C-alpha cells in the first residue's frame, strides 16, 4: 500500500470516528480539504482519465485553500461504461447502478470491500444521530422479493439492508400479486402491529411505495395502526408523488394518520447513488444536515460560485468514504437552498439546507432506486 493510500485510510477512519454533527466549521473544512486533496492524488495515481482531467482543471487542487476550489466531476461522468474505478477488477465486489427510464443511461459506481464497509458505517453514524442507536423491531414496507436477489440487489434493498444494524427482527409487509404489483400482507402487518404497537419500532420504505401501496390502501379502508412510537424513514420517489400533486405535508400527514404516530416521527432523507454512504435526513425543523465525513456546496447555476445563505443553486456533494470510485466531489442536477452555514435550532453544527427540486429537463436518475450487479466492471 502506498504512503498516500495509508494516509487516506487513516484520515477517513478519523473522520468516521469524529462527532457526526458537532465539528466546528473551520476544523471540518480543514480536515476535509486535506483528506480530499490526498484522495484526488490517490485517484490520479489509479485512473489515467482522472489524471488528465485534474491536470486540465484551471487551478492546482494541491494548493487549494477551500473545499469549493477543488475540482469536481459532473454527475454525468458516472454514466460512462465501463464505470470510473480506482481499484482493480479483482477487488470490486459490487456495482451499483441507478435506475433509468427507457433511453437513459444509468449512473454506475463500483464498490470494493473497504468502501462498502465505510458506507455502512456512514449510514449508521448519521441515522443514529436522528433515531438513536438502539435496536428495535423493523417493519419493511416492501416485498421479500426486493431483498432476494442472488447476484442482484436493488437500491430499495440496499437502503433496507443499510438499516438492519438497528433491527432486532425484520418483517416485510408487502407481497407481489400476479401482476407483480405490491399488495399489503394484512396478516403479517396485523401481527406486527399487535405485537409491537406501543414499542419503539422502525419502518422504512421507498417514498412512492409507502404512499401508493401502503398509505392509500389503508386509508381507503379506514384501517389505522396504533403504533405511536414507531419511526418511519423514507427516501426517493418524490417526482412521482409530485406528479400526483402529493405534497410533503400531505405525505407526512397521511403516514402519521395510518400509523397513529406524531408527524415528527416521519423522517425523509435525501441521497443518491453517486454519494452512497451519506444520507441527509430532515431534522425537526425540516433542515438537512451534513456529517463530519461529507460536505455540501450549493453553487450559483450561472457563475458556479457558492451561494449566500438563503439562496438556491446546484448541489455539489462531497464525501471522503469511497476509495474504489471517484465519488469525492460530484456536481449534481439537483437544486437546494442553503439555510445556514453554521448552526440550527436543532443543535447540529455546519451547513443546513433544503432540497428544492431537480433541474428542469434533467434526467430522472431514479434517486436511490438502484439495482446491484455482482459482475465487476473492468478497471480503467
C-alpha positions as semicolon CSV with decimal commas, in nm:
position;residue;x (nm);y (nm);z (nm)
1;X;0,000;0,000;0,000
2;X;0,136;0,342;-0,097
3;X;0,205;0,617;0,157
4;X;-0,086;0,818;0,015
5;X;-0,325;0,522;0,045
6;X;-0,219;0,460;0,405
7;X;-0,268;0,826;0,494
8;X;-0,609;0,832;0,322
9;X;-0,729;0,527;0,517
10;X;-0,614;0,679;0,846
11;X;-0,782;1,013;0,775
12;X;-1,110;0,851;0,671
13;X;-1,120;0,641;0,990
14;X;-1,055;0,953;1,199
15;X;-1,346;1,140;1,042
16;X;-1,580;0,842;1,079
17;X;-1,489;0,841;1,450
18;X;-1,539;1,217;1,490
19;X;-1,863;1,365;1,633
20;X;-2,104;1,333;1,343
21;X;-2,266;1,677;1,355
22;X;-2,072;1,887;1,602
23;X;-1,739;1,970;1,441
24;X;-1,660;2,342;1,437
25;X;-1,693;2,454;1,071
26;X;-1,333;2,573;1,030
27;X;-1,198;2,244;1,165
28;X;-1,442;2,048;0,947
29;X;-1,332;2,238;0,636
30;X;-0,962;2,197;0,712
31;X;-0,984;1,823;0,779
32;X;-1,195;1,756;0,469
33;X;-0,974;1,973;0,248
34;X;-0,656;1,789;0,349
35;X;-0,817;1,447;0,305
36;X;-0,986;1,524;-0,027
37;X;-0,658;1,659;-0,166
38;X;-0,495;1,328;-0,072
39;X;-0,786;1,136;-0,224
40;X;-0,756;1,325;-0,551
41;X;-0,387;1,235;-0,563
42;X;-0,481;0,875;-0,485
43;X;-0,737;0,880;-0,768
44;X;-0,498;1,035;-1,019
45;X;-0,245;0,760;-0,948
46;X;-0,506;0,493;-1,028
47;X;-0,701;0,630;-1,322
48;X;-0,539;0,794;-1,621
49;X;-0,862;0,962;-1,735
50;X;-0,895;1,130;-1,397
51;X;-0,529;1,222;-1,404
52;X;-0,578;1,407;-1,732
53;X;-0,898;1,568;-1,603
54;X;-0,725;1,702;-1,293
55;X;-0,429;1,827;-1,499
56;X;-0,669;2,021;-1,723
57;X;-0,850;2,186;-1,429
58;X;-0,786;2,565;-1,423
59;X;-0,615;2,551;-1,083
60;X;-0,399;2,301;-0,895
61;X;-0,606;2,114;-0,638
62;X;-0,295;2,060;-0,424
63;X;-0,276;2,433;-0,347
64;X;-0,650;2,492;-0,296
65;X;-0,737;2,686;0,019
66;X;-1,103;2,580;0,048
67;X;-1,328;2,290;-0,048
68;X;-1,516;2,499;-0,304
69;X;-1,193;2,536;-0,508
70;X;-1,134;2,162;-0,551
71;X;-1,211;2,007;-0,894
72;X;-1,543;1,825;-0,914
73;X;-1,697;1,579;-1,155
74;X;-2,039;1,637;-1,315
75;X;-2,286;1,367;-1,223
76;X;-2,295;1,258;-1,588
77;X;-1,937;1,129;-1,554
78;X;-2,078;0,827;-1,373
79;X;-2,284;0,726;-1,677
80;X;-1,978;0,604;-1,869
81;X;-1,925;0,237;-1,940
82;X;-1,721;0,079;-1,801
83;X;-1,761;0,289;-1,487
84;X;-1,484;0,501;-1,344
85;X;-1,288;0,286;-1,099
86;X;-0,990;0,329;-0,871
87;X;-0,948;-0,037;-0,786
88;X;-0,853;-0,349;-0,979
89;X;-1,128;-0,565;-1,125
90;X;-1,046;-0,844;-0,881
91;X;-1,124;-0,614;-0,586
92;X;-1,469;-0,497;-0,699
93;X;-1,740;-0,680;-0,506
94;X;-2,047;-0,493;-0,628
95;X;-2,158;-0,244;-0,892
96;X;-2,445;-0,012;-0,806
97;X;-2,648;0,132;-1,093
98;X;-2,917;0,395;-1,065
99;X;-3,247;0,322;-1,232
100;X;-3,310;0,490;-1,566
101;X;-3,613;0,526;-1,787
102;X;-3,611;0,397;-2,144
103;X;-3,336;0,554;-2,349
104;X;-3,150;0,694;-2,050
105;X;-2,815;0,575;-1,921
106;X;-2,789;0,483;-1,552
107;X;-2,510;0,601;-1,327
108;X;-2,278;0,324;-1,209
109;X;-2,040;0,310;-0,917
110;X;-1,805;0,025;-0,832
111;X;-1,753;-0,081;-0,470
112;X;-1,471;-0,276;-0,313
113;X;-1,492;-0,427;0,036
114;X;-1,337;-0,132;0,227
115;X;-1,566;0,120;0,055
116;X;-1,871;-0,098;0,123
117;X;-1,782;-0,122;0,493
118;X;-1,731;0,254;0,521
119;X;-2,066;0,324;0,359
120;X;-2,246;0,106;0,613
121;X;-2,062;0,289;0,893
122;X;-2,155;0,623;0,740
123;X;-2,527;0,547;0,719
124;X;-2,531;0,405;1,073
125;X;-2,350;0,709;1,216
126;X;-2,593;0,951;1,051
127;X;-2,911;0,758;1,125
128;X;-2,809;0,701;1,488
129;X;-2,793;1,075;1,545
130;X;-3,156;1,109;1,435
131;X;-3,323;0,793;1,567
132;X;-3,083;0,668;1,834
133;X;-2,861;0,362;1,823
134;X;-3,094;0,115;1,996
135;X;-3,205;-0,199;1,814
136;X;-3,579;-0,239;1,761
137;X;-3,840;-0,431;1,558
138;X;-3,811;-0,330;1,193
139;X;-4,107;-0,313;0,952
140;X;-4,007;-0,311;0,586
141;X;-4,272;-0,154;0,362
142;X;-4,170;-0,361;0,062
143;X;-4,173;-0,718;-0,061
144;X;-3,942;-1,002;0,036
145;X;-3,864;-1,036;-0,336
146;X;-3,699;-0,695;-0,326
147;X;-3,448;-0,835;-0,079
148;X;-3,395;-1,160;-0,268
149;X;-3,162;-1,130;-0,547
150;X;-2,886;-1,377;-0,578
151;X;-2,650;-1,174;-0,792
152;X;-2,862;-0,860;-0,791
153;X;-2,969;-0,622;-0,519
154;X;-3,193;-0,320;-0,577
155;X;-3,146;0,021;-0,420
156;X;-3,454;-0,019;-0,216
157;X;-3,294;-0,339;-0,087
158;X;-2,965;-0,156;-0,026
159;X;-3,145;0,107;0,182
160;X;-3,341;-0,162;0,367
161;X;-3,023;-0,354;0,444
162;X;-2,846;-0,034;0,548
163;X;-3,086;-0,003;0,842
164;X;-3,052;-0,364;0,955
165;X;-2,798;-0,274;1,226
166;X;-3,091;-0,108;1,407
167;X;-3,313;-0,419;1,392
168;X;-3,386;-0,690;1,646
169;X;-3,606;-0,855;1,383
170;X;-3,722;-0,760;1,036
171;X;-4,052;-0,821;0,857
172;X;-4,166;-0,730;0,503
173;X;-4,534;-0,636;0,493
174;X;-4,595;-0,632;0,115
175;X;-4,633;-0,920;-0,131
176;X;-4,628;-0,912;-0,509
177;X;-4,959;-1,001;-0,676
178;X;-4,993;-1,197;-1,001
179;X;-4,905;-0,886;-1,199
180;X;-4,604;-0,811;-0,980
181;X;-4,770;-0,515;-0,807
182;X;-4,704;-0,481;-0,432
183;X;-5,000;-0,560;-0,209
184;X;-5,028;-0,543;0,171
185;X;-4,994;-0,875;0,351
186;X;-5,265;-0,798;0,605
187;X;-5,191;-1,097;0,824
188;X;-4,825;-1,009;0,866
189;X;-4,893;-0,639;0,913
190;X;-5,164;-0,703;1,173
191;X;-4,937;-0,943;1,359
192;X;-4,652;-0,691;1,367
193;X;-4,877;-0,406;1,482
194;X;-5,042;-0,617;1,752
195;X;-4,710;-0,742;1,886
196;X;-4,520;-0,414;1,882
197;X;-4,796;-0,150;1,894
198;X;-4,666;0,056;2,187
199;X;-4,298;-0,032;2,142
200;X;-4,024;0,178;1,990
201;X;-4,020;0,036;1,637
202;X;-3,871;0,128;1,299
203;X;-4,021;0,130;0,950
204;X;-3,859;0,207;0,615
205;X;-3,986;0,222;0,259
206;X;-3,930;0,397;-0,070
207;X;-4,143;0,715;-0,060
208;X;-4,361;0,627;-0,358
209;X;-4,409;0,268;-0,241
210;X;-4,521;0,381;0,105
211;X;-4,778;0,619;-0,039
212;X;-4,909;0,416;-0,330
213;X;-4,905;0,067;-0,185
214;X;-4,940;0,122;0,189
215;X;-5,093;0,454;0,297
216;X;-5,355;0,488;0,024
217;X;-5,498;0,134;0,054
218;X;-5,511;0,152;0,435
219;X;-5,676;0,496;0,435
220;X;-5,932;0,390;0,176
221;X;-6,033;0,101;0,401
222;X;-6,027;0,308;0,718
223;X;-5,752;0,095;0,874
224;X;-5,541;0,267;1,138
225;X;-5,245;0,110;1,315
226;X;-5,189;0,201;1,677
227;X;-4,811;0,244;1,674
228;X;-4,744;0,583;1,838
229;X;-4,372;0,518;1,897
230;X;-4,271;0,398;1,552
231;X;-4,006;0,585;1,350
232;X;-4,088;0,590;0,979
233;X;-3,796;0,659;0,745
234;X;-3,840;0,705;0,371
235;X;-3,638;0,820;0,072
236;X;-3,670;0,876;-0,303
237;X;-3,972;0,884;-0,531
238;X;-4,083;1,245;-0,483
239;X;-4,108;1,309;-0,856
240;X;-4,386;1,053;-0,895
241;X;-4,572;1,191;-0,595
242;X;-4,539;1,548;-0,719
243;X;-4,694;1,433;-1,048
244;X;-4,992;1,324;-0,836
245;X;-4,995;1,659;-0,652
246;X;-4,895;1,495;-0,322
247;X;-4,706;1,747;-0,111
248;X;-4,457;1,665;0,163
249;X;-4,706;1,789;0,418
250;X;-4,979;1,562;0,278
251;X;-4,742;1,266;0,272
252;X;-4,629;1,313;0,632
253;X;-4,986;1,366;0,748
254;X;-5,105;1,051;0,570
255;X;-4,825;0,832;0,707
256;X;-4,874;0,965;1,061
257;X;-5,250;0,910;1,034
258;X;-5,215;0,547;0,926
259;X;-4,954;0,458;1,188
260;X;-5,116;0,663;1,465
261;X;-4,784;0,837;1,539
262;X;-4,690;1,207;1,566
263;X;-4,588;1,366;1,233
264;X;-4,239;1,439;1,366
265;X;-4,169;1,066;1,372
266;X;-4,188;1,053;0,990
267;X;-3,837;1,124;0,858
268;X;-3,740;1,196;0,497
269;X;-3,381;1,166;0,382
270;X;-3,205;1,270;0,061
271;X;-2,938;1,058;-0,101
272;X;-2,804;0,947;-0,436
273;X;-2,614;0,655;-0,584
274;X;-2,302;0,861;-0,659
275;X;-2,293;0,965;-0,291
276;X;-2,381;0,630;-0,133
277;X;-2,296;0,602;0,234
278;X;-2,409;0,958;0,303
279;X;-2,774;1,036;0,370
280;X;-2,927;1,370;0,461
281;X;-3,228;1,330;0,693
282;X;-3,458;1,617;0,790
283;X;-3,421;1,749;1,143
284;X;-3,727;1,860;1,338
285;X;-3,710;2,198;1,165
286;X;-3,713;2,047;0,816
287;X;-3,343;2,115;0,751
288;X;-3,093;1,864;0,613
289;X;-2,751;1,842;0,776
290;X;-2,403;1,738;0,665
291;X;-2,195;1,484;0,864
292;X;-1,828;1,517;0,955
293;X;-1,716;1,292;0,669
294;X;-1,902;1,483;0,396
295;X;-1,981;1,831;0,269
296;X;-2,245;2,006;0,060
297;X;-2,172;2,310;-0,156
298;X;-2,459;2,492;-0,328
299;X;-2,340;2,675;-0,640
300;X;-2,497;2,952;-0,843
301;X;-2,610;2,790;-1,173
302;X;-2,458;3,072;-1,380
303;X;-2,130;3,150;-1,202
304;X;-2,080;2,820;-1,015
305;X;-1,971;3,020;-0,713
306;X;-2,104;2,914;-0,370
307;X;-2,428;3,094;-0,289
308;X;-2,507;3,300;0,021
309;X;-2,737;3,188;0,299
310;X;-3,098;3,182;0,184
311;X;-3,008;3,140;-0,183
312;X;-3,065;2,843;-0,412
313;X;-2,835;2,668;-0,656
314;X;-2,693;2,343;-0,785
315;X;-2,599;2,088;-0,521
316;X;-2,243;1,961;-0,507
317;X;-2,200;1,664;-0,274
318;X;-1,863;1,575;-0,125
319;X;-1,769;1,252;0,051
320;X;-1,445;1,103;0,180
321;X;-1,585;0,747;0,203
322;X;-1,519;0,593;-0,143
323;X;-1,176;0,473;-0,249
324;X;-1,297;0,236;-0,523
325;X;-1,464;0,506;-0,735
326;X;-1,411;0,885;-0,757
327;X;-1,727;0,995;-0,576
328;X;-1,541;1,257;-0,372
329;X;-1,672;1,575;-0,534
330;X;-1,981;1,550;-0,755
331;X;-2,189;1,832;-0,905
332;X;-2,547;1,708;-0,927
333;X;-2,852;1,821;-1,124
334;X;-3,045;1,888;-0,802
335;X;-3,132;2,231;-0,667
336;X;-3,119;2,315;-0,297
337;X;-3,134;2,619;-0,072
338;X;-2,869;2,698;0,187
339;X;-3,040;2,771;0,519
340;X;-2,736;2,839;0,736
341;X;-2,364;2,786;0,701
342;X;-2,345;2,706;1,068
343;X;-2,593;2,635;1,340
344;X;-2,952;2,519;1,350
345;X;-3,213;2,534;1,623
346;X;-3,183;2,153;1,641
347;X;-2,829;2,194;1,775
348;X;-2,636;2,043;1,482
349;X;-2,334;2,237;1,356
350;X;-2,230;2,311;0,999
351;X;-2,427;2,353;0,677
352;X;-2,804;2,313;0,682
353;X;-3,001;2,306;0,357
354;X;-3,333;2,216;0,197
355;X;-3,374;2,011;-0,119
356;X;-3,587;2,211;-0,366
357;X;-3,617;2,023;-0,696
358;X;-3,434;1,868;-0,986
359;X;-3,306;2,096;-1,258
360;X;-3,580;2,131;-1,524
361;X;-3,539;1,880;-1,809
362;X;-3,268;1,690;-1,618
363;X;-3,274;1,313;-1,647
364;X;-3,458;1,134;-1,370
365;X;-3,181;0,938;-1,201
366;X;-3,410;0,713;-1,003
367;X;-3,279;0,854;-0,672
368;X;-3,199;0,558;-0,451
369;X;-3,395;0,315;-0,665
370;X;-3,090;0,124;-0,780
371;X;-3,001;-0,224;-0,884
372;X;-2,683;-0,403;-0,787
373;X;-2,494;-0,637;-1,013
374;X;-2,216;-0,853;-0,876
375;X;-2,038;-0,859;-1,209
376;X;-1,733;-0,638;-1,155
377;X;-1,654;-0,374;-1,417
378;X;-1,324;-0,360;-1,589
379;X;-1,074;-0,135;-1,414
380;X;-0,976;0,171;-1,614
